[in-house]
Amino acid sequence: MEHGAEAVEAVAKRVSGVTAVKNELQVVAPSRRSEVTANDKDITKNVQNRLKQDSALKGVGVDVNNGVVSLSGEVKSIDASAKAS
């Protein structure tokens, strides 16, 4: 029997029509939760401030969920995309 993140991924992969699963789950013991707890508002602000320093990245949207940053939008070049990553 599978446990944790791998088990969740396996369930998702067995669903009809699913072609790929991007598994970003973290399995964290309750006693160690404080080590990975992130303040999403602070992270969002810090990422946005960094992106604003480069005019090619000012239009990039930032979404943070439990410390995982998702970037969205359009940039003018592949170089700008690489900078944002």
N, C-alpha and C positions, 0 to 999 in steps of 0.2 A: 504494500500500500504506500502511495506517495504522500508526502507531508508538505505543508507550507505552500510557498509560492509555486513550486512545481505541480502540486496537486490542483491548484486553481487554474494554472495554465493548461493542464491536461484536460480539465473539464471544458474550458472555453474552446479548445481545439476540436473537441468532439461534437460541437454544435454544428448542425447542418448549415452550410454556406460560409463558415469561417475559413478564410484562406491563410491568415497569419495572426499571431498574437504577440503583441509587444508587452512583455512582462516586466514591469517596473516595481513589483511588490517587494517589500522588505519584511522579513520575519524577524521581529525583535522581541526578546523576552521582556515582560513587564518591568522587571527589575533594572533593565538597561534602557528603558524608553526615553529617559531624560537625556541620554547621550545623542539621540537622533532627532529629538523634537526640535523643529525649526519654527521660527516665527515667520509665517508666510508674508505678513505685511512688511516686515523689515527686509526680507529677501527681495520682494517685489520692488521696493523703493531703491535698494542698492543696485539691482540689475538695471532698472530704468535709468538711474543716474549714470551708470557706466555706458549704457547705449547712447544716451544724449550727448556724450563727449565726442561722438563720431557722427558727423552730419549725415553720413550714408545710412546710419542705423536709427535715426530719430523716429521713424514711423513704425518700428517693430513693436508689436504688442507683447506684453508679458503677463503670463498667468502662472501662479505658484500654488501648488496643492501639496501640503505635507512635505515641503522642501523640494519638490520636483518642479523644475522650471520648464514651462512650455512657451516657445516663441512662435509668433504668428505674424502674418502680413507679407508685404512685398518689399524687396530691396532691388536696387538698380543693377547689381552685378553679382556674379558668383563670388567675387572677392568679398563683397559686403556680406553675403550670406555666410561665408567662412568665418568672418570676423565675429558675427553674431553667435555662432555655434560654440 
